[in-house]
Amino acid sequence: MGNATAAQLMAHLDTDRPDIRAALDEGRTGPLREALSDLVWRHGRSRSQVGILAGIGRDPRDPGAYLTYPGTKFAG
């Protein structure tokens, strides 16, 4: 579940904040930490995984982002 959720979060961030992927490519994790703080961590246990994904407009049952991930990772 964690990998599928992470894939959906990164798919959202790739659309909403493409600068984060560029920062990660440069080894900078600060922008990702800030985004996760805003989207996930600030809610603590007050929101479930479904609630967090729904809050960013993602369907937690949609495996699309997770199924796309291996192809992009290993396309090399």
All heavy atoms as a GROMACS GRO file, in nm:
protein
  573
    1MET      N    1   0.082  -0.119   0.000
    1MET     CA    2   0.000   0.000   0.000
    1MET      C    3   0.087   0.126   0.000
    1MET      O    4   0.053   0.223  -0.064
    1MET     CB    5  -0.091   0.001   0.122
    1MET     CG    6  -0.200  -0.105   0.120
    1MET     SD    7  -0.309  -0.092  -0.020
    1MET     CE    8  -0.402   0.050   0.023
    2GLY      N    9   0.196   0.122   0.072
    2GLY     CA   10   0.282   0.238   0.080
    2GLY      C   11   0.342   0.276  -0.055
    2GLY      O   12   0.348   0.394  -0.090
    3ASN      N   13   0.385   0.176  -0.132
    3ASN     CA   14   0.442   0.205  -0.263
    3ASN      C   15   0.337   0.263  -0.357
    3ASN      O   16   0.367   0.354  -0.435
    3ASN     CB   17   0.503   0.079  -0.324
    3ASN     CG   18   0.630   0.038  -0.256
    3ASN    OD1   19   0.694   0.117  -0.188
    3ASN    ND2   20   0.667  -0.087  -0.273
    4ALA      N   21   0.217   0.209  -0.353
    4ALA     CA   22   0.110   0.259  -0.439
    4ALA      C   23   0.073   0.402  -0.401
    4ALA      O   24   0.051   0.488  -0.488
    4ALA     CB   25  -0.011   0.168  -0.431
    5THR      N   26   0.069   0.431  -0.272
    5THR     CA   27   0.038   0.566  -0.226
    5THR      C   28   0.150   0.662  -0.265
    5THR      O   29   0.123   0.774  -0.312
    5THR     CB   30   0.018   0.567  -0.073
    5THR    OG1   31  -0.088   0.477  -0.040
    5THR    CG2   32  -0.015   0.706  -0.022
    6ALA      N   33   0.274   0.621  -0.247
    6ALA     CA   34   0.387   0.706  -0.285
    6ALA      C   35   0.386   0.735  -0.435
    6ALA      O   36   0.414   0.848  -0.477
    6ALA     CB   37   0.518   0.639  -0.246
    7ALA      N   38   0.351   0.637  -0.516
    7ALA     CA   39   0.345   0.658  -0.661
    7ALA      C   40   0.237   0.760  -0.695
    7ALA      O   41   0.257   0.846  -0.782
    7ALA     CB   42   0.318   0.525  -0.732
    8GLN      N   43   0.124   0.753  -0.626
    8GLN     CA   44   0.018   0.849  -0.652
    8GLN      C   45   0.058   0.989  -0.606
    8GLN      O   46   0.028   1.088  -0.674
    8GLN     CB   47  -0.112   0.806  -0.585
    8GLN     CG   48  -0.175   0.688  -0.656
    8GLN     CD   49  -0.321   0.676  -0.624
    8GLN    OE1   50  -0.378   0.749  -0.546
    8GLN    NE2   51  -0.385   0.580  -0.688
    9LEU      N   52   0.124   0.999  -0.493
    9LEU     CA   53   0.170   1.130  -0.446
    9LEU      C   54   0.271   1.190  -0.543
    9LEU      O   55   0.263   1.308  -0.577
    9LEU     CB   56   0.232   1.118  -0.306
    9LEU     CG   57   0.135   1.100  -0.191
    9LEU    CD1   58   0.210   1.063  -0.063
    9LEU    CD2   59   0.054   1.227  -0.169
   10MET      N   60   0.365   1.108  -0.591
   10MET     CA   61   0.465   1.161  -0.686
   10MET      C   62   0.400   1.196  -0.819
   10MET      O   63   0.439   1.295  -0.882
   10MET     CB   64   0.578   1.060  -0.706
   10MET     CG   65   0.677   1.058  -0.592
   10MET     SD   66   0.747   1.220  -0.546
   10MET     CE   67   0.836   1.266  -0.694
   11ALA      N   68   0.301   1.120  -0.864
   11ALA     CA   69   0.230   1.155  -0.988
   11ALA      C   70   0.162   1.291  -0.972
   11ALA      O   71   0.164   1.374  -1.063
   11ALA     CB   72   0.129   1.047  -1.024
   12HIS      N   73   0.103   1.314  -0.857
   12HIS     CA   74   0.041   1.443  -0.829
   12HIS      C   75   0.146   1.554  -0.829
   12HIS      O   76   0.126   1.659  -0.890
   12HIS     CB   77  -0.032   1.440  -0.695
   12HIS     CG   78  -0.077   1.574  -0.647
   12HIS    ND1   79  -0.184   1.639  -0.703
   12HIS    CD2   80  -0.027   1.656  -0.552
   12HIS    CE1   81  -0.200   1.756  -0.642
   12HIS    NE2   82  -0.105   1.768  -0.551
   13LEU      N   83   0.257   1.530  -0.761
   13LEU     CA   84   0.361   1.632  -0.752
   13LEU      C   85   0.427   1.657  -0.888
   13LEU      O   86   0.466   1.770  -0.918
   13LEU     CB   87   0.466   1.593  -0.648
   13LEU     CG   88   0.415   1.595  -0.503
   13LEU    CD1   89   0.521   1.540  -0.409
   13LEU    CD2   90   0.372   1.734  -0.462
   14ASP      N   91   0.439   1.554  -0.970
   14ASP     CA   92   0.497   1.573  -1.104
   14ASP      C   93   0.411   1.669  -1.186
   14ASP      O   94   0.463   1.746  -1.267
   14ASP     CB   95   0.510   1.440  -1.178
   14ASP     CG   96   0.629   1.358  -1.130
   14ASP    OD1   97   0.720   1.416  -1.067
   14ASP    OD2   98   0.630   1.237  -1.155
   15THR      N   99   0.280   1.665  -1.163
   15THR     CA  100   0.190   1.755  -1.235
   15THR      C  101   0.184   1.892  -1.168
   15THR      O  102   0.194   1.995  -1.234
   15THR     CB  103   0.047   1.695  -1.239
   15THR    OG1  104   0.054   1.568  -1.302
   15THR    CG2  105  -0.049   1.784  -1.313
   16ASP      N  106   0.168   1.891  -1.037
   16ASP     CA  107   0.146   2.014  -0.962
   16ASP      C  108   0.275   2.091  -0.932
   16ASP      O  109   0.274   2.213  -0.928
   16ASP     CB  110   0.074   1.980  -0.831
   16ASP     CG  111   0.012   2.101  -0.764
   16ASP    OD1  112  -0.063   2.173  -0.831
   16ASP    OD2  113   0.041   2.121  -0.644
   17ARG      N  114   0.383   2.019  -0.908
   17ARG     CA  115   0.511   2.080  -0.869
   17ARG      C  116   0.628   2.011  -0.940
   17ARG      O  117   0.706   1.938  -0.879
   17ARG     CB  118   0.532   2.067  -0.718
   17ARG     CG  119   0.430   2.131  -0.628
   17ARG     CD  120   0.468   2.266  -0.576
   17ARG     NE  121   0.606   2.286  -0.544
   17ARG     CZ  122   0.659   2.274  -0.422
   17ARG    NH1  123   0.585   2.242  -0.319
   17ARG    NH2  124   0.788   2.297  -0.402
   18PRO      N  125   0.643   2.030  -1.072
   18PRO     CA  126   0.751   1.963  -1.145
   18PRO      C  127   0.891   2.001  -1.096
   18PRO      O  128   0.986   1.928  -1.120
   18PRO     CB  129   0.729   2.005  -1.289
   18PRO     CG  130   0.641   2.125  -1.284
   18PRO     CD  131   0.562   2.116  -1.157
   19ASP      N  132   0.902   2.111  -1.025
   19ASP     CA  133   1.032   2.152  -0.970
   19ASP      C  134   1.085   2.051  -0.868
   19ASP      O  135   1.207   2.040  -0.849
   19ASP     CB  136   1.022   2.290  -0.906
   19ASP     CG  137   0.923   2.294  -0.790
   19ASP    OD1  138   0.803   2.263  -0.813
   19ASP    OD2  139   0.963   2.328  -0.678
   20ILE      N  140   0.996   1.975  -0.807
   20ILE     CA  141   1.040   1.878  -0.707
   20ILE      C  142   1.121   1.767  -0.770
   20ILE      O  143   1.226   1.727  -0.719
   20ILE     CB  144   0.919   1.822  -0.629
   20ILE    CG1  145   0.861   1.932  -0.540
   20ILE    CG2  146   0.957   1.699  -0.546
   20ILE    CD1  147   0.736   1.894  -0.466
   21ARG      N  148   1.077   1.717  -0.884
   21ARG     CA  149   1.152   1.611  -0.953
   21ARG      C  150   1.289   1.662  -0.994
   21ARG      O  151   1.390   1.592  -0.980
   21ARG     CB  152   1.072   1.562  -1.073
   21ARG     CG  153   1.133   1.446  -1.148
   21ARG     CD  154   1.128   1.316  -1.076
   21ARG     NE  155   0.992   1.268  -1.064
   21ARG     CZ  156   0.961   1.151  -1.013
   21ARG    NH1  157   1.056   1.070  -0.971
   21ARG    NH2  158   0.836   1.113  -1.002
   22ALA      N  159   1.296   1.785  -1.044
   22ALA     CA  160   1.424   1.843  -1.082
   22ALA      C  161   1.516   1.856  -0.961
   22ALA      O  162   1.636   1.830  -0.969
   22ALA     CB  163   1.402   1.978  -1.149
   23ALA      N  164   1.460   1.898  -0.848
   23ALA     CA  165   1.539   1.910  -0.726
   23ALA      C  166   1.592   1.774  -0.682
   23ALA      O  167   1.709   1.762  -0.641
   23ALA     CB  168   1.456   1.974  -0.615
   24LEU      N  169   1.510   1.671  -0.690
   24LEU     CA  170   1.555   1.537  -0.653
   24LEU      C  171   1.667   1.489  -0.745
   24LEU      O  172   1.761   1.424  -0.699
   24LEU     CB  173   1.437   1.438  -0.657
   24LEU     CG  174   1.333   1.455  -0.546
   24LEU    CD1  175   1.213   1.366  -0.571
   24LEU    CD2  176   1.394   1.428  -0.410
   25ASP      N  177   1.657   1.520  -0.873
   25ASP     CA  178   1.762   1.483  -0.967
   25ASP      C  179   1.895   1.548  -0.931
   25ASP      O  180   2.002   1.494  -0.960
   25ASP     CB  181   1.724   1.521  -1.110
   25ASP     CG  182   1.613   1.433  -1.167
   25ASP    OD1  183   1.588   1.324  -1.110
   25ASP    OD2  184   1.550   1.475  -1.267
   26GLU      N  185   1.888   1.663  -0.866
   26GLU     CA  186   2.009   1.735  -0.821
   26GLU      C  187   2.050   1.695  -0.680
   26GLU      O  188   2.146   1.749  -0.626
   26GLU     CB  189   1.983   1.886  -0.825
   26GLU     CG  190   1.959   1.939  -0.964
   26GLU     CD  191   1.913   2.083  -0.965
   26GLU    OE1  192   1.900   2.144  -0.855
   26GLU    OE2  193   1.890   2.136  -1.075
   27GLY      N  194   1.975   1.605  -0.618
   27GLY     CA  195   2.007   1.560  -0.483
   27GLY      C  196   1.951   1.646  -0.373
   27GLY      O  197   1.985   1.629  -0.256
   28ARG      N  198   1.862   1.738  -0.407
   28ARG     CA  199   1.802   1.826  -0.306
   28ARG      C  200   1.666   1.769  -0.267
   28ARG      O  201   1.579   1.752  -0.350
   28ARG     CB  202   1.786   1.968  -0.360
   28ARG     CG  203   1.919   2.036  -0.387
   28ARG     CD  204   1.905   2.180  -0.436
   28ARG     NE  205   1.836   2.187  -0.565
   28ARG     CZ  206   1.718   2.245  -0.586
   28ARG    NH1  207   1.653   2.302  -0.487
   28ARG    NH2  208   1.664   2.247  -0.706
   29THR      N  209   1.649   1.740  -0.139
   29THR     CA  210   1.525   1.681  -0.091
   29THR      C  211   1.433   1.781  -0.020
   29THR      O  212   1.320   1.747   0.014
   29THR     CB  213   1.554   1.564   0.006
   29THR    OG1  214   1.630   1.612   0.115
   29THR    CG2  215   1.629   1.451  -0.066
   30GLY      N  216   1.480   1.900   0.002
   30GLY     CA  217   1.402   2.001   0.074
   30GLY      C  218   1.265   2.028   0.013
   30GLY      O  219   1.165   2.028   0.086
   31PRO      N  220   1.255   2.051  -0.118
   31PRO     CA  221   1.122   2.076  -0.177
   31PRO      C  222   1.025   1.958  -0.158
   31PRO      O  223   0.907   1.980  -0.134
   31PRO     CB  224   1.153   2.100  -0.325
   31PRO     CG  225   1.293   2.152  -0.326
   31PRO     CD  226   1.362   2.077  -0.215
   32LEU      N  227   1.075   1.836  -0.167
   32LEU     CA  228   0.988   1.720  -0.145
   32LEU      C  229   0.942   1.715   0.000
   32LEU      O  230   0.824   1.692   0.028
   32LEU     CB  231   1.059   1.590  -0.182
   32LEU     CG  232   0.980   1.461  -0.156
   32LEU    CD1  233   0.849   1.459  -0.234
   32LEU    CD2  234   1.064   1.340  -0.187
   33ARG      N  235   1.033   1.739   0.093
   33ARG     CA  236   0.995   1.739   0.235
   33ARG      C  237   0.890   1.846   0.263
   33ARG      O  238   0.795   1.822   0.338
   33ARG     CB  239   1.118   1.760   0.323
   33ARG     CG  240   1.205   1.637   0.333
   33ARG     CD  241   1.309   1.645   0.445
   33ARG     NE  242   1.367   1.776   0.466
   33ARG     CZ  243   1.480   1.820   0.410
   33ARG    NH1  244   1.546   1.743   0.327
   33ARG    NH2  245   1.525   1.941   0.436
   34GLU      N  246   0.906   1.964   0.204
   34GLU     CA  247   0.807   2.070   0.224
   34GLU      C  248   0.671   2.030   0.169
   34GLU      O  249   0.568   2.053   0.233
   34GLU     CB  250   0.855   2.198   0.156
   34GLU     CG  251   0.972   2.264   0.223
   34GLU     CD  252   1.028   2.380   0.143
   34GLU    OE1  253   0.958   2.429   0.051
   34GLU    OE2  254   1.142   2.420   0.171
   35ALA      N  255   0.669   1.969   0.051
   35ALA     CA  256   0.542   1.927  -0.010
   35ALA      C  257   0.476   1.818   0.073
   35ALA      O  258   0.354   1.821   0.096
   35ALA     CB  259   0.564   1.880  -0.153
   36LEU      N  260   0.554   1.720   0.120
   36LEU     CA  261   0.497   1.614   0.202
   36LEU      C  262   0.447   1.667   0.335
   36LEU      O  263   0.344   1.621   0.386
   36LEU     CB  264   0.600   1.503   0.224
   36LEU     CG  265   0.633   1.418   0.102
   36LEU    CD1  266   0.745   1.320   0.135
   36LEU    CD2  267   0.511   1.346   0.050
   37SER      N  268   0.516   1.765   0.389
   37SER     CA  269   0.470   1.827   0.512
   37SER      C  270   0.332   1.890   0.492
   37SER      O  271   0.243   1.876   0.576
   37SER     CB  272   0.570   1.932   0.558
   37SER     OG  273   0.524   1.998   0.673
   38ASP      N  274   0.316   1.958   0.380
   38ASP     CA  275   0.189   2.026   0.352
   38ASP      C  276   0.078   1.927   0.315
   38ASP      O  277  -0.036   1.942   0.360
   38ASP     CB  278   0.209   2.125   0.237
   38ASP     CG  279   0.083   2.204   0.208
   38ASP    OD1  280   0.021   2.254   0.304
   38ASP    OD2  281   0.046   2.214   0.090
   39LEU      N  282   0.110   1.826   0.236
   39LEU     CA  283   0.007   1.735   0.186
   39LEU      C  284  -0.026   1.620   0.281
   39LEU      O  285  -0.139   1.571   0.282
   39LEU     CB  286   0.050   1.675   0.052
   39LEU     CG  287   0.066   1.771  -0.065
   39LEU    CD1  288   0.124   1.698  -0.185
   39LEU    CD2  289  -0.068   1.833  -0.100
   40VAL      N  290   0.073   1.574   0.358
   40VAL     CA  291   0.055   1.451   0.436
   40VAL      C  292   0.079   1.473   0.584
   40VAL      O  293  -0.010   1.454   0.667
   40VAL     CB  294   0.149   1.339   0.383
   40VAL    CG1  295   0.129   1.212   0.463
   40VAL    CG2  296   0.126   1.314   0.235
   41TRP      N  297   0.199   1.510   0.619
   41TRP     CA  298   0.242   1.506   0.759
   41TRP      C  299   0.163   1.600   0.849
   41TRP      O  300   0.141   1.568   0.966
   41TRP     CB  301   0.390   1.536   0.770
   41TRP     CG  302   0.477   1.439   0.696
   41TRP    CD1  303   0.447   1.308   0.665
   41TRP    CD2  304   0.605   1.463   0.641
   41TRP    NE1  305   0.549   1.251   0.596
   41TRP    CE2  306   0.649   1.344   0.580
   41TRP    CE3  307   0.688   1.574   0.638
   41TRP    CZ2  308   0.771   1.333   0.516
   41TRP    CZ3  309   0.811   1.562   0.575
   41TRP    CH2  310   0.851   1.443   0.516
   42ARG      N  311   0.120   1.714   0.800
   42ARG     CA  312   0.049   1.809   0.887
   42ARG      C  313  -0.085   1.754   0.935
   42ARG      O  314  -0.141   1.802   1.033
   42ARG     CB  315   0.030   1.942   0.817
   42ARG     CG  316  -0.076   1.942   0.709
   42ARG     CD  317  -0.082   2.080   0.642
   42ARG     NE  318  -0.174   2.078   0.532
   42ARG     CZ  319  -0.290   2.141   0.533
   42ARG    NH1  320  -0.328   2.209   0.638
   42ARG    NH2  321  -0.369   2.135   0.428
   43HIS      N  322  -0.136   1.654   0.867
   43HIS     CA  323  -0.265   1.597   0.905
   43HIS      C  324  -0.252   1.492   1.016
   43HIS      O  325  -0.352   1.457   1.078
   43HIS     CB  326  -0.333   1.533   0.784
   43HIS     CG  327  -0.360   1.630   0.675
   43HIS    ND1  328  -0.448   1.735   0.688
   43HIS    CD2  329  -0.308   1.642   0.550
   43HIS    CE1  330  -0.451   1.805   0.578
   43HIS    NE2  331  -0.366   1.752   0.492
   44GLY      N  332  -0.130   1.443   1.038
   44GLY     CA  333  -0.111   1.342   1.141
   44GLY      C  334  -0.204   1.224   1.118
   44GLY      O  335  -0.215   1.174   1.009
   45ARG      N  336  -0.273   1.185   1.222
   45ARG     CA  337  -0.366   1.072   1.211
   45ARG      C  338  -0.510   1.117   1.187
   45ARG      O  339  -0.602   1.037   1.193
   45ARG     CB  340  -0.359   0.986   1.336
   45ARG     CG  341  -0.224   0.920   1.351
   45ARG     CD  342  -0.223   0.829   1.468
   45ARG     NE  343  -0.155   0.708   1.423
   45ARG     CZ  344  -0.174   0.590   1.474
   45ARG    NH1  345  -0.257   0.574   1.574
   45ARG    NH2  346  -0.108   0.486   1.429
   46SER      N  347  -0.528   1.247   1.161
   46SER     CA  348  -0.664   1.296   1.142
   46SER      C  349  -0.721   1.258   1.006
   46SER      O  350  -0.842   1.267   0.986
   46SER     CB  351  -0.670   1.448   1.159
   46SER     OG  352  -0.601   1.514   1.054
   47ARG      N  353  -0.635   1.217   0.912
   47ARG     CA  354  -0.681   1.171   0.781
   47ARG      C  355  -0.624   1.034   0.750
   47ARG      O  356  -0.509   1.006   0.781
   47ARG     CB  357  -0.635   1.266   0.670
   47ARG     CG  358  -0.713   1.392   0.662
   47ARG     CD  359  -0.684   1.461   0.531
   47ARG     NE  360  -0.749   1.591   0.528
   47ARG     CZ  361  -0.730   1.679   0.433
   47ARG    NH1  362  -0.647   1.653   0.334
   47ARG    NH2  363  -0.793   1.794   0.435
   48SER      N  364  -0.704   0.954   0.687
   48SER     CA  365  -0.658   0.822   0.643
   48SER      C  366  -0.586   0.836   0.509
   48SER      O  367  -0.583   0.944   0.449
   48SER     CB  368  -0.778   0.730   0.625
   48SER     OG  369  -0.859   0.777   0.518
   49GLN      N  370  -0.529   0.728   0.463
   49GLN     CA  371  -0.464   0.726   0.332
   49GLN      C  372  -0.564   0.768   0.224
   49GLN      O  373  -0.534   0.848   0.137
   49GLN     CB  374  -0.409   0.587   0.302
   49GLN     CG  375  -0.357   0.573   0.161
   49GLN     CD  376  -0.399   0.442   0.096
   49GLN    OE1  377  -0.484   0.370   0.146
   49GLN    NE2  378  -0.339   0.414  -0.016
   50VAL      N  379  -0.685   0.716   0.233
   50VAL     CA  380  -0.790   0.751   0.137
   50VAL      C  381  -0.821   0.901   0.145
   50VAL      O  382  -0.834   0.968   0.042
   50VAL     CB  383  -0.917   0.667   0.164
   50VAL    CG1  384  -1.033   0.714   0.080
   50VAL    CG2  385  -0.889   0.519   0.139
   51GLY      N  386  -0.828   0.954   0.265
   51GLY     CA  387  -0.857   1.097   0.283
   51GLY      C  388  -0.746   1.186   0.228
   51GLY      O  389  -0.773   1.289   0.168
   52ILE      N  390  -0.623   1.145   0.247
   52ILE     CA  391  -0.510   1.223   0.196
   52ILE      C  392  -0.510   1.223   0.044
   52ILE      O  393  -0.496   1.326  -0.020
   52ILE     CB  394  -0.377   1.170   0.252
   52ILE    CG1  395  -0.368   1.205   0.401
   52ILE    CG2  396  -0.258   1.224   0.174
   52ILE    CD1  397  -0.256   1.139   0.474
   53LEU      N  398  -0.529   1.105  -0.016
   53LEU     CA  399  -0.531   1.097  -0.162
   53LEU      C  400  -0.652   1.170  -0.220
   53LEU      O  401  -0.641   1.237  -0.324
   53LEU     CB  402  -0.526   0.952  -0.209
   53LEU     CG  403  -0.393   0.881  -0.182
   53LEU    CD1  404  -0.402   0.734  -0.220
   53LEU    CD2  405  -0.278   0.947  -0.254
   54ALA      N  406  -0.765   1.159  -0.154
   54ALA     CA  407  -0.884   1.231  -0.202
   54ALA      C  408  -0.862   1.381  -0.193
   54ALA      O  409  -0.908   1.457  -0.279
   54ALA     CB  410  -1.006   1.190  -0.121
   55GLY      N  411  -0.787   1.426  -0.093
   55GLY     CA  412  -0.759   1.568  -0.076
   55GLY      C  413  -0.676   1.627  -0.188
   55GLY      O  414  -0.679   1.747  -0.212
   56ILE      N  415  -0.601   1.543  -0.259
   56ILE     CA  416  -0.522   1.592  -0.372
   56ILE      C  417  -0.585   1.549  -0.505
   56ILE      O  418  -0.523   1.561  -0.610
   56ILE     CB  419  -0.375   1.547  -0.364
   56ILE    CG1  420  -0.361   1.395  -0.365
   56ILE    CG2  421  -0.306   1.610  -0.245
   56ILE    CD1  422  -0.219   1.345  -0.380
   57GLY      N  423  -0.708   1.498  -0.497
   57GLY     CA  424  -0.781   1.463  -0.618
   57GLY      C  425  -0.742   1.330  -0.680
   57GLY      O  426  -0.762   1.309  -0.800
   58ARG      N  427  -0.689   1.238  -0.601
   58ARG     CA  428  -0.650   1.107  -0.653
   58ARG      C  429  -0.746   1.001  -0.601
   58ARG      O  430  -0.795   1.009  -0.490
   58ARG     CB  431  -0.508   1.071  -0.609
   58ARG     CG  432  -0.401   1.172  -0.643
   58ARG     CD  433  -0.377   1.188  -0.789
   58ARG     NE  434  -0.317   1.069  -0.845
   58ARG     CZ  435  -0.258   1.066  -0.963
   58ARG    NH1  436  -0.251   1.174  -1.037
   58ARG    NH2  437  -0.208   0.955  -1.009
   59ASP      N  438  -0.768   0.900  -0.683
   59ASP     CA  439  -0.852   0.786  -0.644
   59ASP      C  440  -0.761   0.678  -0.588
   59ASP      O  441  -0.676   0.625  -0.661
   59ASP     CB  442  -0.928   0.733  -0.766
   59ASP     CG  443  -1.017   0.615  -0.735
   59ASP    OD1  444  -1.020   0.570  -0.619
   59ASP    OD2  445  -1.083   0.567  -0.827
   60PRO      N  446  -0.774   0.644  -0.460
   60PRO     CA  447  -0.684   0.545  -0.400
   60PRO      C  448  -0.695   0.406  -0.462
   60PRO      O  449  -0.605   0.324  -0.446
   60PRO     CB  450  -0.724   0.543  -0.253
   60PRO     CG  451  -0.857   0.606  -0.247
   60PRO     CD  452  -0.870   0.697  -0.365
   61ARG      N  453  -0.802   0.381  -0.537
   61ARG     CA  454  -0.818   0.250  -0.601
   61ARG      C  455  -0.758   0.245  -0.740
   61ARG      O  456  -0.754   0.141  -0.802
   61ARG     CB  457  -0.966   0.214  -0.609
   61ARG     CG  458  -1.030   0.201  -0.472
   61ARG     CD  459  -1.179   0.203  -0.483
   61ARG     NE  460  -1.215   0.336  -0.538
   61ARG     CZ  461  -1.336   0.372  -0.574
   61ARG    NH1  462  -1.434   0.288  -0.564
   61ARG    NH2  463  -1.359   0.492  -0.621
   62ASP      N  464  -0.708   0.358  -0.790
   62ASP     CA  465  -0.653   0.365  -0.925
   62ASP      C  466  -0.505   0.322  -0.923
   62ASP      O  467  -0.422   0.392  -0.867
   62ASP     CB  468  -0.665   0.508  -0.979
   62ASP     CG  469  -0.608   0.523  -1.118
   62ASP    OD1  470  -0.583   0.419  -1.184
   62ASP    OD2  471  -0.588   0.637  -1.161
   63PRO      N  472  -0.472   0.208  -0.984
   63PRO     CA  473  -0.334   0.160  -0.982
   63PRO      C  474  -0.246   0.222  -1.091
   63PRO      O  475  -0.129   0.187  -1.104
   63PRO     CB  476  -0.350   0.010  -1.006
   63PRO     CG  477  -0.468   0.002  -1.097
   63PRO     CD  478  -0.561   0.113  -1.049
   64GLY      N  479  -0.299   0.314  -1.169
   64GLY     CA  480  -0.227   0.369  -1.285
   64GLY      C  481  -0.089   0.422  -1.253
   64GLY      O  482   0.009   0.389  -1.319
   65ALA      N  483  -0.077   0.506  -1.151
   65ALA     CA  484   0.053   0.565  -1.116
   65ALA      C  485   0.152   0.458  -1.073
   65ALA      O  486   0.269   0.462  -1.109
   65ALA     CB  487   0.035   0.670  -1.006
   66TYR      N  488   0.104   0.361  -0.998
   66TYR     CA  489   0.192   0.254  -0.951
   66TYR      C  490   0.238   0.165  -1.065
   66TYR      O  491   0.353   0.123  -1.070
   66TYR     CB  492   0.121   0.171  -0.844
   66TYR     CG  493   0.207   0.062  -0.787
   66TYR    CD1  494   0.317   0.092  -0.708
   66TYR    CD2  495   0.178  -0.072  -0.811
   66TYR    CE1  496   0.396  -0.008  -0.656
   66TYR    CE2  497   0.258  -0.172  -0.759
   66TYR     CZ  498   0.366  -0.140  -0.681
   66TYR     OH  499   0.445  -0.239  -0.629
   67LEU      N  500   0.149   0.138  -1.158
   67LEU     CA  501   0.185   0.053  -1.272
   67LEU      C  502   0.278   0.124  -1.370
   67LEU      O  503   0.356   0.059  -1.440
   67LEU     CB  504   0.059   0.004  -1.343
   67LEU     CG  505  -0.031  -0.088  -1.259
   67LEU    CD1  506  -0.159  -0.119  -1.334
   67LEU    CD2  507   0.042  -0.215  -1.221
   68THR      N  508   0.272   0.255  -1.375
   68THR     CA  509   0.359   0.333  -1.463
   68THR      C  510   0.500   0.343  -1.406
   68THR      O  511   0.598   0.349  -1.480
   68THR     CB  512   0.301   0.475  -1.482
   68THR    OG1  513   0.171   0.462  -1.539
   68THR    CG2  514   0.387   0.560  -1.572
   69TYR      N  515   0.512   0.342  -1.275
   69TYR     CA  516   0.640   0.364  -1.208
   69TYR      C  517   0.752   0.269  -1.253
   69TYR      O  518   0.860   0.316  -1.287
   69TYR     CB  519   0.621   0.357  -1.057
   69TYR     CG  520   0.750   0.352  -0.978
   69TYR    CD1  521   0.830   0.466  -0.970
   69TYR    CD2  522   0.793   0.236  -0.916
   69TYR    CE1  523   0.950   0.463  -0.901
   69TYR    CE2  524   0.912   0.233  -0.848
   69TYR     CZ  525   0.989   0.346  -0.840
   69TYR     OH  526   1.109   0.342  -0.772
   70PRO      N  527   0.734   0.137  -1.257
   70PRO     CA  528   0.847   0.051  -1.297
   70PRO      C  529   0.896   0.080  -1.439
   70PRO      O  530   1.016   0.076  -1.465
   70PRO     CB  531   0.790  -0.092  -1.288
   70PRO     CG  532   0.674  -0.082  -1.200
   70PRO     CD  533   0.619   0.057  -1.217
   71GLY      N  534   0.805   0.113  -1.528
   71GLY     CA  535   0.846   0.145  -1.665
   71GLY      C  536   0.934   0.268  -1.672
   71GLY      O  537   1.031   0.271  -1.749
   72THR      N  538   0.903   0.367  -1.590
   72THR     CA  539   0.985   0.489  -1.592
   72THR      C  540   1.116   0.468  -1.516
   72THR      O  541   1.218   0.523  -1.554
   72THR     CB  542   0.910   0.609  -1.531
   72THR    OG1  543   0.871   0.578  -1.397
   72THR    CG2  544   0.786   0.643  -1.612
   73LYS      N  545   1.113   0.385  -1.414
   73LYS     CA  546   1.234   0.362  -1.334
   73LYS      C  547   1.338   0.283  -1.414
   73LYS      O  548   1.456   0.312  -1.408
   73LYS     CB  549   1.200   0.287  -1.206
   73LYS     CG  550   1.320   0.261  -1.120
   73LYS     CD  551   1.284   0.197  -0.990
   73LYS     CE  552   1.408   0.176  -0.906
   73LYS     NZ  553   1.378   0.119  -0.776
   74PHE      N  554   1.292   0.182  -1.486
   74PHE     CA  555   1.385   0.093  -1.551
   74PHE      C  556   1.400   0.117  -1.702
   74PHE      O  557   1.464   0.041  -1.771
   74PHE     CB  558   1.344  -0.053  -1.528
   74PHE     CG  559   1.344  -0.088  -1.380
   74PHE    CD1  560   1.226  -0.112  -1.313
   74PHE    CD2  561   1.463  -0.095  -1.309
   74PHE    CE1  562   1.225  -0.144  -1.177
   74PHE    CE2  563   1.463  -0.126  -1.175
   74PHE     CZ  564   1.345  -0.151  -1.109
   75ALA      N  565   1.342   0.227  -1.750
   75ALA     CA  566   1.351   0.258  -1.894
   75ALA      C  567   1.493   0.297  -1.933
   75ALA      O  568   1.531   0.283  -2.048
   75ALA     CB  569   1.253   0.370  -1.929
   76GLY      N  570   1.567   0.348  -1.836
   76GLY     CA  571   1.705   0.379  -1.844
   76GLY      C  572   1.766   0.451  -1.950
   76GLY      O  573   1.854   0.486  -1.999
   0.00000   0.00000   0.00000
